[in-house]
Amino acid sequence: MKCWIYPDPLTPKSFPELLQNAMYDPFGLMPNRFPPHPHLLISPASLQRIQTLIRRKSWHAHAFLILRQKADTNKPNGPLSVKEPDPAWAQETAKSALRNAIVWVFTQKSRYRRKSIAHLHNLARIYPQWPVQHGLGRLGIEDSQEAQLIVRIAQTYDILAASPLSPRDHGLFRKLLESTKETSNSGAHRDCGNHNTAVLRGRLAAAVALHDRQGIHDVLYGWGNSLADWRYGLIHQLRHDLLDDGLHWERAPGYHAYSLSLFAEMADMLLPLGVDLWHKTLPPLWQNDGQDIHRDYGTRLGTKTLKSAFDALFFLAFPNGDLSGLNDSRLENLRGLFAWGPFLHRAYEAYQDPLYAALIRKAESEIPTDERPLPGLPLALQSPWIEEIEFLKIPRFDYPPLPFRLPRKVSFSLVGHHQNNATLFPVYGAAVLRTTSSPTTALSAFLFWGPHAAGHQSPASLHLDLHACGEKITDAPRMDNRGYADPHYLTWARTTIAHNTVTVDQSPMFPYDFETDSIWECDRWRDSISDGECLLFQPDGDGFQAVRARNERVYSGVCLDRTILVTPSMVLDVYRILSNQSHLYDWAMHGVGNPVDLQTPSTRASLGSRRGYRHFSNVRRLLCRSNLLRFGWKRATGQTALSLLAPPGSVFYLARDPLPPPGHGHTIGELAPVLPRHSLIARTKGRNALFIAAWVFNQPPPMIRLLHGNAGTDLRLQTALPKTKTSVWFLPFPPTPIQRFSPRGQTSTFNISEETSP
């Protein structure tokens, strides 16, 4: 039976043997030829381009000088033991081998080639002797770090093989690369996560260097002895793990960027082999094919390319490039993308998208070169995660001067929708509303309702972040930039009260609704679903944009329903809570800056010792005489004002959020000082509740009145700002378009049901 007779793509649970056959290639991604070495890191054509730039005395000359100095001075000592893994020695030896090989290519000085060969000899003599540990490879370290070692070895061999090697060296180095297959097989993460992406990167580098067609096929289509130990391949990740709106299934933009950098590097590895993964169109995965760990399946209509994953990050950002800090992202601004190296530069070479060039120039202009660890070199070479050899991947000195601005209306990926500066991610589960594309004047809002499908996420359905005049106005919980070692991770970041949403009965949302000791909970481990749903996306109303989402799955018997409207002067937030039983509801917003003294008397209070609540400090109960509170936060550059209409009898609290210790607060791409965060909490008890908040910036608090309705009915609201006309808003309880009444009594509606369908 020949494996190419099937009209549909095979799956690991159907015919795993046929799926692993190197002749099976339904997507046409297997190479038909292998060019002469080198081609993995550099090729003769790219070498010539970089040599030209070095001769022109561009920054490439400075980067090459740093590389050569390290090749001359870094001389790794022998390993601590030939019987016990010494990861530091192995990594440094592989770096030195690669540096010397590159310098030899550029200078043709034989001493560098001899040193490179000697370093590879040492690795080939010792590394294969170390035993493979399940999940930890041969070095006993994280699988993604050992994959980096494999990439360096493969790149070095590919360069050295460009000139004849002795039969002994040739066989020894190929045996070294062959031994890395056992390392790749041992990786503990075998499915949809970013760790497996890193393992695939190492496996592909070794296969391409060896001209191993079966190894390349394994990386593309997956491999394993059975369904139980199957490792998903690159095609699965591109079809399934990049959602139909372009974002990564783990729903943390920082991990999206990291995974994307790995995808880009693998696309570059395949390109010299005549395989163009950059532009390859692939259909989404339609159903579970064996060991999927998330349930995001796509439509059978249409295909997507790798470019959609680049575009999605731009549409997720606020106008100045800031991103919501929700989940474990730690990517504060798009300028932080360069922490993962020059993968955006490579994307520009592939797609020639002016938006990519605009971001590269924008980021370079925002961080002075003399304030960088390596003055005079691009941002993509400054990260401690990136080696100096990465300058070889930037084949130009400069980029065209273009404005960093999203188009007014466009569709991206399969179902991503952008219109009138508002963006909908229907699969990821979020929307970004922006009044303009200007980074200095726009008011913007980010609302998330997606599922809690990955361990990197926090229990924060209907979390809202606000952005105004180029600054974050609210924030998700700030964590220690050293990562998961932060002692507050479980009891702060993984709680609902730490986010801008509603907490019920002082308990985090599902799946953190019990006293777990793990920071990695997700809904599939409970065989349940946490998805919210988008009820309304209205990007082009009468001078406003709106989005409405609901979640009935994160608190048993409770429906959370939030509507956000953004106008050029105000953000309106309407939060409905419905239940058949009485509960305690805490509406919370975490504002950036210090509280404004609004002459509201207060008294000391406590919010208790439950998870999340225990970390608040300076807790004050605000002695407000009515259920309408006017409040504000101030920063050096501006002020936020809020009018909050809470249910009658509500109690208001002000508290200071915890922040990481000095020196550990900045995260990826952030430039501004980390300001204090203060939370405003409105508490009420009952079956149903309605919270209405109106936000303005650098203005006095707005007037807001509820003219008619309650949490479970149509609402009619009135808002006004000083020296402006009064607006009356009609928010139907059924998910139909919102209406704004003009002073003349006219109304305007916009139905986008057809616009948002795939």
N, C-alpha and C positions, 0 to 999 in steps of 0.2 A: 504493500500500500504506500503510495507516495503522499507526502504530507502537504503538498501544495494544491490538492484537489478541493480542499474545503473552502467554500465561498466566504465564511466568516472567520475572524481571527480565533485561533485556538486559545484555550485557557489552561492553566496548570492543573485544574481539576478534571479536564476532559482527556487530553492526550499529552501528558507531560513529556513523554519520550519524543514525540513528533515535534512538539514545541521547541525542544532543545536541538533539533536537527539544523545544522548550519545551512542547509538548503531551504529551510522554511523561512521566508522573508516576505510576508504579505504587505508590509509597508514600504518595501523597497529601500531599506536602509543599510543593507550589507555592502561592503566595498567590493568592487570587482578587480581592484589592483592595489598594489602598495608602491608608492614612489620610493626612490632611493633615500637613504638617510642623509641628513636629518630632516624631520618634518613634524616632530611632536611639539617642541617648544619653539623652534625656529626652523625656517626653511631657507633655501638659497635666496628666494625673492625677498623675504622679510629681513634677512641678514643684510642684503644690499640696501634696503630702505633705512635701517637703523645705522649702518655705517655712514650713509650720506648725512643723516642728522647729526651724528657725532662729529663729522668733519666740519659741519656748519656751526659748531660750537653751541648747539642748543643745549637745553638741560640734559639731554641724553648723554652728552659728553661727561657731565658731572656725575650722572648716575653710573656710567661705565667706570669712571675713576674710582667711585666707592666700591664697586664690585671687584675691581682689580686689586685695590688695597686689601680687601678682605681675603681674596685668593692668596695674596702674598704673605699675609700675617697670621691667618687662622690656621693653626696646625693641631688638629685633635690628638690628644693623648690616647693611649690604648684603653680598651674597656676595663672596667674594674674587675671583671671576671669573664672568661670565655664560656662559663657554664651558666651564669645567671644573667638575665637581660639587663642591659645598661642603655636605657632609651636615650639619655642625654648624649652619650657617645655616638650611638647609631645616627641620631638626627644630625649632629654636628658633622659627622663624617660624610653623610650623604650631601649636606649643604656644601662642604668643601669640595667634594668630587664634582658637583654640578658647577660651582663657581669656576673652578679651574678649567673645566671643559668649555665653558662659554668664553672665557678669556682666550683660550687656545684658538677657538674658531675666529675670534676677532683679530688676534695678533699673529697667529700661526707660529708662536714661540713654543718649541717642543717641550720645554720644561713644564709648562702648564698641563699639557697632555699627559706627561709622565706622572705628574702628581695626581691628576684625576684618576688615572688607571690604578695607581697605588692605593688610593682611598677605596675604590670599588673592590680591589683585591681584599682589603681588610674586611669589608662588609661581606663579601662572598665567602670568606673563610669562616666567619663567626656567626653571622645572622641566621643562616639556615640550621645551625646546630641548636639554637634556642628553641625550646618546646613551644608549641602552639597552645595557648590557653583559651578556652571557650569564652568568646566575647571580648577578649583582651589581646588577641593576636600573639605575636612573639615578644612584644616589648612590655606587655602588661599595662598598657595605657589605653586611653579611649580610642575606639576604632577609627574615628575620623582623623586623629593625629597620626596613627600608623599609616593610614591611607596617604597622608602627605609624604611620608617617607618613601612609600612605593612610587609615588609620582616623581620624586627627585631621582630615584634610582633609574626609572625608565627614561626620563629626560636625559640623564647623563649617558646612558648606554646608547640612546638614539644619536647623540652628538658624536660620541667616540666611534660609532660604527660607520660614520661617514668616510673614515679612512680605514684601510685594512687593519684589523686586529689580528694578533697571532691566534692560531687555532686554539691554544690553551686559554687565552683571555676571552676569546669569543665564546667558547663553551662554558667557561666559569661564570661569565656575566649573564648568559642566558639561563644557566641553572639557578643563579641568584634570583632572577626575575620569575622563573617558574616556581620557586619556593614561596613567592608572595601569594600564590593562589590559595594556599592553605590559610594564610592570614585573612584573605578576603572571605573565605568560607566560614571563618570563625566568628565574624561580626554578629553580635547579639541582635541587632536591629535588622530585620530581614524584609520589612514591608514598606510602608508608605512614608516613613519619617525621614528627616534630614540626615540622620546618621547613615542610613542605607544609601542615600545619595552620595555621601562622602566615600563610602566603601566602593560604590560603582565607579566613582572617579578614579580611585587607585587601580581597580581591576582593569578599567579601560586603558589607562596609561600603559600598564604592563603589556596588555594584549596588542596595542598599537605598536609599541616598540619592538615586540617579538614578531610582528606580522602574523599574528595568530587569529585566523578567521573565526575559529570556534570560540575563543575568548571574547572577541567582539560580539558575537552572536549572544553569548551568555549575558553580557552587560545589557544588550538591547532588549532581549526577550525574557531574561530570567533563567535561573537554573536551580537544580535540586534533585535529590534522589526520590522525594515523595512530596505530596502536598504539605505535609507537616514541616518539612525543612526547606520549603521553596523560598528562594530569594527573588523578590520582584525586580524586574529590570527597568531600564530607563524609559522605555516606551510606556510601561504601565504608569510610571510617575508623571509623565507628560500628559497622558490621557486622563488620569484619574485624580492625581494629587494636586494638579493645577486646575482649579475649579473652572466652570464654564464662564465665569466672569473674570478669570485671569488670576485670582489670588490663591495663595497656597492654603490647603485644607486645614493646617494647624491654626490659621487665623491669628498669627502674630507677625506683623510686618517685618520685624528683624529676622525671623527665621525664613520668611519668604525671600528676603534679600540674600541671606546666606545660601539657601538652596538654589536661588537663581544664579549666583556666582559659580556654583558647581555645574549647573546645567550649561552655562556659557562656556566654561572651560572644556567640557566634554564635546560641545559643538565645535569648538576650535580644534580639538584633537581629531575629529572625524573629517573636517573640511578638506585637508590635503589628500585624503583617501577618495575624494570624489563624492562624499556623503554630506549633503547640505542640510544639517539638522536645524540651522537657523531659520530656514524658510519652509521646512517640511510641514505640510498640513496633516493633522491627525484627527480622527473622530474621537469624541469623548468615550470613556468606558460607560457601558449601558447597564451593567448589572454586576453583582459580586462574582468574581472569578476564582474565589477560593479562600484567601486569607486577608481580604480587605479589612482595614481597621477604621474605616469611616464610610458613611453611607451617601456620599455625594456623587450621584450618578447623573450623567448628562443626557442631552437630547440626541436622538438619532439624526436630527437635521443639522447639517453643517459640520465644519471642522475648525480647528484652531491651530495656531502656531506658537512658537516660543515667544514671539514678540508680544503676544497678549499679556504675558506675565510681566514684561517690562512696563507696558502701558498702564496696567492696573495700579501699580505703585504711584504713578503720577496722579491718577484720578482719585486715589485715596487721600491725598494730601490736601491740607489747607493751602490758600494761595501763595504763602511764602515758603512752602515746602515742609512745614511742620506736620507731624502725624500725631494722632491720638496715642497715648501711652498705654492703652488698654492691653491686657494680657502680658505675656513675657516678652514683648517686642524689644524694648529698650532702644529702639531706633526713633530718636526724637525728631529728626529732620532728614529730608532726602539727601542733604549734603553728607549725611553719615553713610550713604551707600558705599562711599569710597573706602570705608574701613575694610571692605571685602575685596579690595583691589580694583583693577581697571576693567571690570566686566562690563560697565556701562560704556567705556571707550570701545570695547569690542562690539557691543551692540550697535553703536553708532556706525562702525565700519560695515556691519552687516546690513543695516536698515536705512542709514542716512536720514534718520528722523531728526528734524531740526530741534525738537523738544529735548532730545538727549544732549545735543551739543549745547543748548541753552543752559541746561542744568550743570553740565561740566564747567562752563564759564562762570555761571553764577556762584557755584560752590568755591571755585578757585579764587574769586574776588572777595569772598566773605572771610577768608582766613589768610591773613598776611603771611607771605612766604618766610619772613624772618622769625615768625612765631612757631614754626613747624619743627619737629625733631630733625628733619633733614631739609634745611633751608634751601630754597631754590628748586625743589623737586615737587611734582604734582601731589595732590592729596592722596591719590591712589597708591602712593609709595610710602605713606607716612604711618600706616597702621602697624602696630607690633605683631599683627597676625600675617603680615605680608613681607616677603623677601625682596631684596633689591633687584633680583632678576626680573621682576614683573615689568620693569621699564621696557622690556622687549615686546610687550603686548600693546604698547601705545605708539603706533607707527606714524604719528604726526606731532608737530611742535605745538600747534594751536588749533582752535576751533572757531567757526564763523560766529560773529557777534549777532545773536538772535535773542528776542525777548522770551523770557520764561513765562509762558501763558498757555493755558489749556484752550483748545478750540471751543467755540460756543455750543456746537451740537455735533455729536458723533456717537456711534456705537463702537464698542470694543469687545474683543473676544467674541463669544457666542451670544451672551445675554447682557453684558454690561451696557448701561445706558447713561449718556451724559447730554444734558440739555439745559441751556440758560444758566450755566455755571453750577448746576446741581447734578449729582451722580448717584446712580442706584447700582448696588451690588446685590442682586436678588439671591444668589447662591451663598456667597460669603455671609450675607445677612447684615447689611449696613447701608446707610445713605449719608452723603455729604452735601449739605446745602451751603451755597456761597452767594452773597448778593452781587459781587462783581469778581473779576479775575485779578483785581488790584491787591497786591500783598499789604498795602498800607492803609486801605480804607474798607476792605471787605469785612462784613460780619458773616460768620460761618458756624455751622453746627454739624457734628458727627453723631449719629445715632446707630447703635448696634443692637440687633435682635437675633443674631445667628445662633446655631446650636453650640452646646458645650461638648465639642467632639474630640478635643485633644487635651492632653495633660498640661500643655502650656497655657491653657485658658483659666480665667478666673470667673467665679459665679456672679456675673454682672449683666444679665439680660436687661435690655433697654437702658444701658449706660449711655449718658449724654456728655459730650465734650463741646465746649464753646471756644471760639477763637475770634478775636476782633483786632483790627488795626495792626496786624502783624504779630500778635502775641497770644499765647495761651491764656484763657480766662479761667478755665477749670482744668482739672487734671485727674488722671487715674493715680492709684497709689504709687508713691515714689519708693523704689527699692534700692538697696545697696548695689553699686555697679560691679561688685565682685561676684555677683551671681547668686546662685541658690544657697550659698552659705549664710545668707542674711538670716539671723534668728527670727525675724518677724515675717518671714515668707508665708508660713502657714497661718499664723494668727492675725495677719494684717492683709497682705496682698490677696490671699485666698478667701477673703470674706466679702460679703455684699456691702456692708456698711462702709467699706473703704472706697466704694465706687459711687458714681452719680446716678443713683436709681433708688428704688424703694426696697427696704428690708422689712420682712414680715416676721413678727414675734421675735425680733432680735436674733434670728437664725439666718445663716447664709443660704442662698438658693441651692437647689439641687444642682450638681451632685455633691456639694459640700454641706449637706443638711444633717450631718452626723459628726461626732467627735473623731474624725479621722486623724491619723498621724502622717498621712501622705500628702504631698503637694501636687500629686499627679492624678487626681481623680478625673474621670470623664464619664459621660452618660452611658456609653456602650458597656461598661463594666457592670452596670446595673440592669442591662437589657431594657433600657428605657430611652425616651427621647426628650430632649430639652429644647427643641426648636421653637423659636418664636415665628411670627409671620408678619409680613408687610401688608397692611390693609390699604394704604394709600401712598402714592408718590405723585406729588403735584408740583412739577418744576417751574410752571409758568402761570401762576395765578395773576390776580390783579395787583401787581406790584409786590408779590410775595412768593415764596416757595414753601412747600409743606411736605412732611412725611409722617406717617402714622404706623405704629407697629404694636403688636399684642403678643403676650406670652401667657398661656394657661398651664404650662408644664413644669415650672420651676418651684412653685409652691402649691401643694395639694389643695384643691378647692378654691384657689384664688386666681383671678384674672387680672393681669397687669396690662394697661393700655396707655400708650403715650403718643401724643401728637406734638410735633415741633413745627413752628412757623418762623420763617426768617424774612424780615423786611429790611430795607436799607438803613433803618434806624433802630430796630428792636428785634429781639428774639422772644417768641411766645412759646411757653412750655405748658401743656395741659396733660396732667397725669391722672388717669382714672384707675381706681382699684375696686373690684367687684368680688363679693364672696357671699355665701349663704350663712357663714358663721362670723362671729366677732373676732377680730384680730387687732394686734398692736402694729401700726404702720409707722415706719420712720422714713420720711422723704429726706434725702441728703444730697447736698451739692458741695464739692470741695473746691473752693475758690483760691486762686493764686493771688498772693499779697496779704496785707494786713487789714483787719477790719477798720472800717470808717466809723468814727464816733458820731452816731446819729442820735445821741442823747436818749437812747433807750435804756432804762434802768435794768440792772441785772443782779443776780446773786450766784454764789458758788453752787455748783451742782456736781453730780456724778452720773455717768452713763453706765456704770456697772463694770463687771469683770469678764463678760462673755467675749468670745472671739471677735476681734476687731474693735469692739467698744473699749477694751482695756487699754488700748494704745493712745486714746485721746488724752490730751493734757489741757490745763487751763480751761476746764469746762465751766461755762456760765449758762444759767437759765435766763433768757431774756423776758423781762416782765412786760410783755406787750398787752395792752388793754383790749385789743380786738383780735380777730383772726386775720387781719391784714398787717403784714410786717414789711417795712421798707428798710433795706439793708445795703451795705456796700463793702467793697474791697478796694484798697488803693495800692498802687505800685509807683515807682519813680516816673514811669512813662504814661500813666493813665489811671483811670478809676472805673470800676464796675459798679453799677447800681441795679438793685433788684427790688421789685414789688412782688411779694408772695402772698397769695390768698389761700389760706389753709382752711380745713373744715372747722366749724365752730368748736371751741373748747380745746383747740390744739395747743401744744406746749412747744416753745421754740428754744433750741440750744445752740450755743456757739462753742466750738472747741478747736484746738490746734492739732493738726495732723502730725504724726511722727515723720521725721525725715532722716535719711542716712547721715552718718557722722561726717564732719568736714573732710573734704577730699574724696569722698566716695559717692557724691550725689549726681555728678554729671553722667549722662549716658550718651549713646552714640549719635554724633552729629550736633550736639547741643553746644551753643556758644554763650548764651546769656547766663548770669548768675542764677542759682537755684533759690528762688524766693520761698518764704514761708507759705504753707497751705493751711487755710482755716476753713472748717466745715460749718455749714449752717444746716441744722437738722430740725425738721418740723415733725412732731409726733402727735398722732391721734389714735383713737381706739373706736372700733365699730365694725360693721359688716362692709360697708362701702365707704370710699373716701375720694375726694376730688381736690387736687392741688393745682393751682394755676399760678404760674410765675412769668413775669415779664422782665426781661433783661435789657439794659441799655448801657452805653459806654461813653464816658466823659460827659454825661448829662445827669440831671437829677432823676430820681426814681420816677417811673411812669405812673399814671393813674390807671387803675384796673378795677372793673366792676363785673360781677356776674349778674346779668340781667334776667336770665332764665335758665333752668335746667339743673341737673345733678349728675353724678357719676354715670348713671345708667340711662340718661336721656340725651336728646339734642341739647346743645349749649348755645347760648347767645351771650357774647362777652363784649364789653366796651373798654377800649384802651385809648389813652391820650398822652401826649408829651407836651411840655410847655411850648407855646407858640406854634403848635401844629394842630391840624384838624383831628377831630375825634374819629376813630374807626370802630365800627361794630362788626363783630365776627360771628358767623354762624357755622358751628361745628356739628354736623349731624352725627348722631350715635351710630347709625349704619355707616359702613366705610364708603361714603360717597364724597365728592369734592367739597372742599371748604369754600365758603362764600365770604367775601368782604364787601360790606355795604359802604358806598361812597356817600358823601354829604348830600348828594341829590337823590339818594335812595336807589341808585342803580347798583346792580350786582354783576359780578364776573365770575365765571366758573371755567374749569379746564379739566376735561376728562381724559386721563392718559391710559386707559385700560388697553387700548390697542398699541400705544407707544411702548409699553413695558413688556409686552409678550415677546417670546423669543422669535 
